[in-house]
Amino acid sequence: MSNTIPHWLTKQALLSPNQPAIEMENGNVITYKLLQEKSQQCARRLTSLGIKQGDHIGIFSTNQPEMMIAIHALSYIGAVAVLLNIRLTKEELAYQIENAEIRYLLTSKDVEAKMNFNIPTFSFAQVESFQEAAIELKTELRLDDVFTIIYTSGTTGYPKGVVHTYGNHWWSAIGSALNFGLQATDKWLAVLPMFHVGGLSIFIRSVIYGIPVYLMEKFDETAFHQAIFEKGVTIASVVTVMLKRLVNTLKDEKYPETFRCMLLGGGPAPKTLLEQANNHEIAVFQSYGMTETSSQIVTLSPADAMNQLGSSGKPLFPAQLKINEPNREGIGEIFVKGPMVTEGYYKNEQANNRVFNDGWLATGDLGYVDEKGFLYVVERRTDLIISGGENIYPTEVENVIARLGEILEVGVIGVPDEKWGQVPVAFVVKTDEISSELIISYAKQRLASYKLPKHIFFIDELPRNASNKLMRKKLLDIYNEIPDKFI
């Protein structure tokens, strides 16, 4: 059986040349034919630099069409796009650049200054001035070939590069279409960062489906509402903090009937928020997924949302799910399997051997499946903090703070926050005098802002079990006993 398909952008440009591919807030529109032309031009210009098949090319950009043009351009060369989070510090970025063996960096102009590394770096605007090389571009995509690498935080404190093939992205799009259905009038609003798999997947789906994406560079509830009311948006991807702000802004209004649904990621929504959305007749698809699954892999339909509160739903059509070694209550580790699941992490055999078994991915999350087949996640990767849709691993934050000589021990947990869902706080055992301000200042130079503890609590010792493992639930109990908390 053939493992190749026609290049998806070339194919869509042939099928729907005048169909809008990307619509922008300023009214500019890029059709599929123009997107193909711009991407192929970019590919020829990048080739003039010496970029070739298999090279790893870093993409460091805010949400803008030039970023997607560059990603498509790399697919025409056969190079691999390594998507870098613009919110990371230089120290975090330096690790990923070295680990991913990035040869060149491509940046948007607004973040170019941050990329001060000893590696050739070019802005998208600079690339446009290069001469086009006379090369033969890819006309087919091999589904087993690597397309992207996106880093996800690791429980060891070091992020892992998730390798995605064209097939992973293809089957993620197909699974989503089989769940949502597809209408000729569909238009997907993209405001999630394109360097995250949730944001990137919108653009991959759009090319495969042949529907427009309405692109927003950053979240603004007023502009978001305008896109739904006036720009024909039918589907939007959001995280909980966005949905909260949208519901509050909507007040007594309701979205037009043309708006189909919100796809909600970043953890289950609170019952009160779902009830508010339901009162406004907003269909909310809760989902469960991760970078390793190329976006959603389990989704709850709006028809079940109010009856199955707290559930992430059922596996998408091409996917499988099982609970490994369930206890008496049926709770065990969530395993998933399917063609959208990555085959591994880049240069990390230890992690690959730990989490992959006969095609199954051990997610590290605990959950159970009820008698109707609905998944309930008990803990997100046990200790994972989800703040405004961003994943924060406590161990990563702890490793940074622990570098300070005055720190004996540190434990980080997520605590509830009305705006962000959760925020991190740190419990510190110190050997010498040190202030909260100094700890935060030190961490600020080494961690993205959203990972910074929102408060430091000094304690005499951290709670540990007989195996000397940190008991984070005990830390949460201690936090709940603290009077006059900052939150």
C-alpha positions as CSV (number, residue, x, y, z in Angstrom):
1,M,0.0,0.0,0.0
2,S,1.3,3.4,-0.9
3,N,2.5,5.5,2.0
4,T,2.5,8.8,0.0
5,I,-0.1,11.4,-0.6
6,P,0.0,14.5,-2.9
7,H,1.5,17.5,-1.2
8,W,-1.5,18.7,0.7
9,L,-1.1,22.4,0.0
10,T,-0.5,21.8,-3.7
11,K,-3.5,19.6,-3.8
12,Q,-5.8,22.1,-2.1
13,A,-4.5,24.9,-4.3
14,L,-5.5,22.8,-7.3
15,L,-8.9,22.0,-5.9
16,S,-9.8,25.4,-4.4
17,P,-7.4,28.0,-5.8
18,N,-9.6,31.0,-4.9
19,Q,-10.8,29.7,-1.6
20,P,-9.4,31.9,1.3
21,A,-6.8,30.0,3.3
22,I,-5.8,32.6,5.9
23,E,-7.9,35.7,6.8
24,M,-6.3,38.4,8.9
25,E,-7.7,41.0,11.3
26,N,-6.7,43.8,9.0
27,G,-8.9,42.4,6.2
28,N,-6.1,40.9,4.1
29,V,-6.7,37.4,2.6
30,I,-4.4,34.7,1.4
31,T,-6.0,32.3,-1.0
32,Y,-4.8,28.7,-1.3
33,K,-3.3,29.4,-4.6
34,L,-1.4,32.4,-3.2
35,L,-0.4,30.4,-0.1
36,Q,1.1,27.8,-2.4
37,E,3.0,30.3,-4.5
38,K,4.4,32.1,-1.4
39,S,5.4,28.9,0.3
40,Q,7.1,27.6,-2.8
41,Q,8.9,30.9,-3.3
42,C,10.1,30.7,0.3
43,A,11.3,27.2,-0.2
44,R,13.4,28.2,-3.2
45,R,14.9,31.1,-1.2
46,L,15.7,28.9,1.8
47,T,17.4,26.4,-0.5
48,S,19.7,29.2,-1.7
49,L,21.0,29.2,2.0
50,G,21.9,25.6,1.6
51,I,18.9,24.2,3.5
52,K,18.2,20.7,2.4
53,Q,16.1,17.7,3.1
54,G,16.3,16.4,6.7
55,D,17.8,19.7,8.1
56,H,16.3,20.9,11.3
57,I,15.1,24.5,11.1
58,G,14.0,26.5,14.1
59,I,10.8,28.6,13.8
60,F,10.6,31.4,16.4
61,S,7.5,33.6,15.7
62,T,4.3,35.2,16.9
63,N,1.1,34.2,15.2
64,Q,1.4,35.5,11.7
65,P,0.9,34.1,8.2
66,E,4.7,34.3,7.4
67,M,5.2,31.6,10.1
68,M,2.9,29.2,8.3
69,I,4.3,30.1,4.9
70,A,7.8,29.1,6.3
71,I,6.5,25.8,7.7
72,H,4.9,24.9,4.4
73,A,8.1,25.9,2.6
74,L,10.1,23.5,4.7
75,S,7.7,20.7,3.7
76,Y,8.4,21.4,0.0
77,I,12.1,21.0,0.8
78,G,11.7,18.0,3.1
79,A,13.3,19.8,6.1
80,V,12.0,19.6,9.6
81,A,10.3,22.5,11.4
82,V,11.3,22.8,15.0
83,L,8.7,25.1,16.7
84,L,10.1,27.2,19.5
85,N,8.0,28.8,22.3
86,I,8.5,32.6,22.2
87,R,7.8,32.8,26.0
88,L,10.8,30.8,27.0
89,T,14.0,32.3,28.4
90,K,17.3,32.3,26.5
91,E,18.5,29.5,28.7
92,E,15.5,27.3,27.9
93,L,15.7,28.1,24.2
94,A,19.5,27.4,24.1
95,Y,18.8,23.9,25.4
96,Q,16.2,23.1,22.8
97,I,18.3,24.6,19.9
98,E,21.2,22.4,20.9
99,N,19.2,19.3,21.6
100,A,17.2,19.5,18.3
101,E,20.4,20.1,16.3
102,I,18.9,23.2,14.7
103,R,20.9,24.4,11.7
104,Y,19.2,27.7,11.0
105,L,16.6,29.9,12.8
106,L,13.8,31.7,11.1
107,T,12.1,34.5,13.1
108,S,9.4,37.1,12.9
109,K,10.7,40.7,13.1
110,D,9.0,41.4,16.4
111,V,11.0,38.7,18.3
112,E,14.2,38.7,16.2
113,A,16.2,40.6,18.9
114,K,15.6,37.8,21.4
115,M,17.4,35.2,19.2
116,N,20.9,36.1,20.0
117,F,22.5,32.7,19.6
118,N,25.6,31.5,17.8
119,I,23.6,30.1,14.9
120,P,22.6,31.6,11.6
121,T,19.3,33.6,12.1
122,F,17.1,35.2,9.5
123,S,13.8,37.1,9.8
124,F,11.0,36.2,7.4
125,A,11.5,39.6,5.8
126,Q,15.2,38.9,5.2
127,V,14.3,35.6,3.5
128,E,12.0,37.4,1.1
129,S,15.1,39.3,-0.3
130,F,17.0,36.1,-1.1
131,Q,17.4,34.9,-4.6
132,E,15.3,31.8,-5.5
133,A,17.3,28.7,-6.3
134,A,16.3,26.5,-9.2
135,I,15.3,23.3,-7.4
136,E,12.7,20.5,-7.7
137,L,10.2,20.9,-4.9
138,K,8.4,18.0,-3.2
139,T,5.2,17.0,-5.0
140,E,4.3,14.2,-2.6
141,L,4.4,13.7,1.2
142,R,5.5,10.5,2.7
143,L,3.4,9.9,5.8
144,D,6.3,8.3,7.7
145,D,8.6,11.3,7.1
146,V,9.2,13.7,10.0
147,F,7.5,17.1,9.6
148,T,7.7,18.9,12.9
149,I,9.4,18.7,16.4
150,I,7.7,20.5,19.3
151,Y,9.1,20.5,22.8
152,T,7.1,19.6,25.8
153,S,8.1,19.9,29.4
154,G,9.4,16.8,31.1
155,T,9.1,15.4,34.6
156,T,12.9,15.3,34.8
157,G,13.0,19.1,34.4
158,Y,14.3,18.8,30.8
159,P,11.9,19.3,27.9
160,K,11.5,16.5,25.3
161,G,11.3,17.0,21.6
162,V,8.1,15.3,20.3
163,V,8.6,14.1,16.8
164,H,5.6,14.4,14.5
165,T,5.3,12.8,11.1
166,Y,3.1,14.0,8.3
167,G,1.0,10.9,9.1
168,N,0.5,12.0,12.7
169,H,-0.8,15.4,11.6
170,W,-2.9,13.8,8.8
171,W,-4.7,11.4,11.1
172,S,-5.2,14.1,13.7
173,A,-7.0,16.1,11.1
174,I,-9.1,13.1,10.0
175,G,-10.1,12.2,13.5
176,S,-11.2,15.7,14.2
177,A,-13.3,15.9,11.0
178,L,-15.0,12.6,11.8
179,N,-15.9,14.0,15.2
180,F,-16.9,17.6,14.3
181,G,-18.2,16.9,10.8
182,L,-17.3,19.4,8.0
183,Q,-19.4,22.1,6.5
184,A,-18.8,24.1,3.4
185,T,-19.1,27.4,5.4
186,D,-16.7,26.4,8.2
187,K,-14.1,28.9,9.3
188,W,-11.8,28.2,12.2
189,L,-10.6,30.9,14.5
190,A,-6.9,30.5,15.5
191,V,-5.6,32.5,18.4
192,L,-3.8,29.7,20.3
193,P,0.0,30.0,19.7
194,M,1.1,28.4,16.5
195,F,4.2,27.1,18.2
196,H,1.9,24.8,20.3
197,V,0.5,21.7,18.6
198,G,-3.1,23.0,19.4
199,G,-2.4,26.1,17.3
200,L,-0.5,24.4,14.5
201,S,-3.1,21.7,14.1
202,I,-5.7,24.3,13.1
203,F,-3.6,25.3,10.0
204,I,-2.9,21.7,9.1
205,R,-6.6,20.8,9.3
206,S,-7.5,23.8,7.2
207,V,-5.3,22.8,4.4
208,I,-6.6,19.2,4.4
209,Y,-10.2,20.3,4.7
210,G,-10.0,23.3,2.4
211,I,-11.5,25.8,4.9
212,P,-10.3,29.3,5.9
213,V,-8.5,30.1,9.1
214,Y,-9.3,33.5,10.8
215,L,-5.9,34.4,12.3
216,M,-5.5,36.5,15.5
217,E,-2.0,37.4,16.6
218,K,-3.1,37.5,20.3
219,F,-6.2,36.9,22.3
220,D,-8.6,39.9,22.7
221,E,-12.2,39.1,23.7
222,T,-13.6,42.1,21.8
223,A,-11.9,41.1,18.6
224,F,-12.8,37.5,19.2
225,H,-16.5,38.4,19.5
226,Q,-16.3,40.5,16.4
227,A,-14.9,37.6,14.4
228,I,-17.8,35.4,15.4
229,F,-20.5,38.0,14.9
230,E,-19.1,39.7,11.7
231,K,-16.4,37.5,10.1
232,G,-18.3,34.2,9.8
233,V,-16.2,32.2,12.2
234,T,-17.9,28.9,12.9
235,I,-15.4,27.1,15.2
236,A,-12.8,28.4,17.7
237,S,-10.2,26.7,19.7
238,V,-9.8,28.1,23.3
239,V,-8.5,27.3,26.7
240,T,-10.5,27.7,29.9
241,V,-9.3,31.2,30.8
242,M,-10.3,32.4,27.3
243,L,-13.7,30.8,27.6
244,K,-14.3,32.5,31.0
245,R,-13.5,35.9,29.6
246,L,-15.6,35.3,26.5
247,V,-18.7,34.3,28.5
248,N,-18.3,37.3,30.8
249,T,-18.0,39.7,27.8
250,L,-21.0,38.1,26.0
251,K,-23.3,39.2,28.9
252,D,-26.9,38.8,27.7
253,E,-26.1,38.3,24.1
254,K,-25.9,35.0,22.2
255,Y,-23.7,34.0,19.3
256,P,-25.3,33.7,15.9
257,E,-26.6,30.3,14.8
258,T,-23.8,30.1,12.3
259,F,-21.3,29.6,15.1
260,R,-21.0,25.9,15.7
261,C,-18.8,25.3,18.8
262,M,-15.8,26.0,20.9
263,L,-13.0,23.3,21.1
264,L,-11.8,23.5,24.7
265,G,-8.3,22.2,25.6
266,G,-6.0,22.7,28.6
267,G,-7.9,20.6,31.1
268,P,-11.6,20.1,32.0
269,A,-13.7,23.1,32.5
270,P,-15.4,23.9,35.9
271,K,-19.0,23.0,36.1
272,T,-20.1,26.6,36.7
273,L,-18.3,27.7,33.5
274,L,-20.0,25.0,31.5
275,E,-23.3,26.0,32.9
276,Q,-22.7,29.6,31.9
277,A,-21.7,28.5,28.4
278,N,-24.8,26.3,28.2
279,N,-27.0,29.3,29.2
280,H,-25.6,31.3,26.4
281,E,-26.2,28.3,24.0
282,I,-22.5,27.9,23.4
283,A,-21.6,24.4,22.4
284,V,-18.4,23.4,24.1
285,F,-16.3,20.4,23.0
286,Q,-14.1,19.5,26.0
287,S,-11.0,17.6,24.9
288,Y,-8.0,15.6,26.2
289,G,-4.8,15.6,24.3
290,M,-1.1,16.5,24.4
291,T,1.8,17.3,22.2
292,E,2.5,13.6,21.9
293,T,-1.0,13.0,20.3
294,S,-0.7,15.8,17.8
295,S,-3.6,17.7,19.5
296,Q,-6.9,16.2,20.8
297,I,-7.3,12.4,21.0
298,V,-10.3,12.3,23.3
299,T,-13.3,14.7,22.9
300,L,-16.6,15.3,24.8
301,S,-19.4,16.3,22.6
302,P,-21.7,19.2,23.6
303,A,-24.7,16.7,23.7
304,D,-22.9,15.0,26.6
305,A,-21.2,18.0,28.2
306,M,-23.8,18.7,30.9
307,N,-24.6,15.0,31.6
308,Q,-20.9,14.0,31.8
309,L,-19.4,17.0,33.7
310,G,-15.8,16.4,34.4
311,S,-15.4,13.9,31.6
312,S,-13.0,14.4,28.7
313,G,-15.2,12.3,26.4
314,K,-14.5,9.3,24.2
315,P,-11.5,8.5,21.9
316,L,-11.7,10.0,18.4
317,F,-12.5,7.4,15.7
318,P,-8.9,6.4,14.7
319,A,-7.8,6.3,18.3
320,Q,-7.8,3.8,21.1
321,L,-7.7,4.2,24.9
322,K,-7.3,1.9,27.8
323,I,-6.7,2.2,31.6
324,N,-3.5,0.3,32.5
325,E,-3.5,-1.7,35.7
326,P,-6.7,-0.1,37.2
327,N,-7.1,-0.2,41.0
328,R,-10.3,-1.2,42.8
329,E,-11.9,2.0,41.9
330,G,-11.0,1.5,38.2
331,I,-8.3,4.2,38.3
332,G,-5.1,3.6,36.5
333,E,-2.7,5.2,34.0
334,I,-4.2,6.4,30.8
335,F,-2.7,4.6,27.7
336,V,-3.6,5.8,24.2
337,K,-2.8,4.5,20.7
338,G,-3.5,5.6,17.2
339,P,-1.9,6.9,14.0
340,M,-1.9,10.5,15.4
341,V,0.4,9.4,18.3
342,T,4.1,10.2,18.0
343,E,6.5,7.4,17.7
344,G,8.9,9.0,20.0
345,Y,11.0,11.8,21.4
346,Y,14.1,13.2,19.6
347,K,17.4,11.8,20.9
348,N,15.7,10.5,24.1
349,E,15.8,6.7,24.1
350,Q,15.3,6.6,27.9
351,A,12.0,8.4,27.7
352,N,11.0,6.4,24.6
353,N,11.6,3.1,26.4
354,R,9.7,4.4,29.4
355,V,6.5,5.6,27.8
356,F,6.0,3.5,24.6
357,N,5.0,-0.1,24.7
358,D,3.7,-2.0,21.6
359,G,2.3,1.1,20.0
360,W,0.7,2.4,23.2
361,L,1.7,5.7,24.8
362,A,1.7,5.8,28.6
363,T,0.4,9.3,29.2
364,G,1.5,9.6,32.8
365,D,-2.1,10.7,33.6
366,L,-4.4,8.8,35.9
367,G,-8.0,8.3,35.0
368,Y,-10.9,5.9,34.6
369,V,-13.5,5.0,32.0
370,D,-17.2,4.8,33.1
371,E,-19.7,2.1,31.9
372,K,-20.6,4.3,28.9
373,G,-17.0,4.6,27.7
374,F,-16.4,8.2,28.9
375,L,-12.9,9.1,30.1
376,Y,-12.4,10.9,33.4
377,V,-9.0,12.3,34.1
378,V,-8.2,12.1,37.9
379,E,-4.8,13.8,37.7
380,R,-3.1,15.5,34.8
381,R,0.2,13.8,34.6
382,T,0.0,13.5,38.4
383,D,1.7,16.8,39.2
384,L,1.2,18.8,36.0
385,I,0.0,22.4,36.5
386,I,-2.2,23.9,33.7
387,S,-2.1,27.6,33.8
388,G,-4.1,29.4,31.1
389,G,-3.7,26.4,28.8
390,E,0.1,26.3,29.4
391,N,1.7,23.2,30.9
392,I,4.0,23.7,33.8
393,Y,5.9,20.8,35.4
394,P,6.8,21.5,39.0
395,T,10.1,19.6,38.8
396,E,11.3,22.0,36.1
397,V,10.6,25.0,38.3
398,E,12.1,23.2,41.3
399,N,15.3,22.4,39.5
400,V,15.9,26.1,38.7
401,I,15.2,27.4,42.3
402,A,17.3,24.6,43.8
403,R,20.4,26.0,42.1
404,L,20.5,28.8,44.6
405,G,23.0,28.0,47.4
406,E,20.7,29.2,50.1
407,I,18.0,26.7,49.2
408,L,18.0,23.3,50.9
409,E,14.7,22.0,49.4
410,V,11.9,23.3,47.2
411,G,8.5,21.9,46.3
412,V,6.2,23.4,43.7
413,I,2.4,22.8,43.4
414,G,-0.4,24.3,41.5
415,V,-3.2,26.1,43.4
416,P,-6.6,27.2,42.1
417,D,-6.8,30.6,40.5
418,E,-9.9,32.3,39.2
419,K,-8.3,33.8,36.1
420,W,-5.8,31.2,35.0
421,G,-7.3,28.0,36.4
422,Q,-4.1,27.2,38.3
423,V,-0.9,29.0,39.2
424,P,2.3,27.7,40.7
425,V,3.5,28.4,44.2
426,A,6.7,27.2,45.8
427,F,7.5,25.9,49.3
428,V,11.1,26.5,50.2
429,V,13.4,25.2,53.0
430,K,16.4,27.5,53.2
431,T,19.8,27.0,54.8
432,D,20.5,30.8,55.0
433,E,18.7,34.1,54.8
434,I,17.2,34.7,51.4
435,S,14.2,36.7,50.3
436,S,11.2,35.8,48.2
437,E,12.1,38.6,45.9
438,L,15.6,37.3,45.3
439,I,14.3,33.8,44.5
440,I,11.7,35.2,42.0
441,S,14.3,37.5,40.4
442,Y,16.7,34.5,40.0
443,A,14.0,32.3,38.5
444,K,12.8,35.1,36.2
445,Q,16.1,35.0,34.3
446,R,15.8,31.2,33.7
447,L,12.1,30.5,33.3
448,A,9.2,31.7,31.2
449,S,7.0,34.2,33.1
450,Y,4.1,31.8,33.2
451,K,6.2,29.2,35.1
452,L,7.3,31.6,37.8
453,P,5.9,30.9,41.3
454,K,3.3,33.4,42.2
455,H,4.3,33.2,45.9
456,I,7.1,31.7,48.0
457,F,6.3,30.1,51.3
458,F,9.1,29.3,53.7
459,I,8.7,26.1,55.8
460,D,11.0,24.0,58.0
461,E,10.7,20.8,56.0
462,L,8.9,19.3,53.0
463,P,6.5,16.5,53.6
464,R,7.9,13.2,52.4
465,N,6.8,9.6,52.5
466,A,8.7,6.5,53.6
467,S,10.4,6.4,50.2
468,N,11.5,10.0,50.6
469,K,9.2,11.1,47.8
470,L,7.7,14.6,48.0
471,M,4.1,14.5,49.0
472,R,2.6,17.3,46.9
473,K,-0.9,16.7,48.2
474,K,0.4,17.4,51.7
475,L,1.8,20.7,50.4
476,L,-1.6,21.5,49.1
477,D,-3.1,20.8,52.5
478,I,-0.5,23.1,54.1
479,Y,-1.4,25.8,51.5
480,N,-5.1,25.5,52.3
481,E,-4.3,26.1,56.0
482,I,-2.4,29.3,55.3
483,P,-4.4,32.4,56.4
484,D,-4.6,35.5,54.3
485,K,-3.3,33.8,51.2
486,F,-2.3,36.0,48.2
487,I,-5.0,34.4,46.0
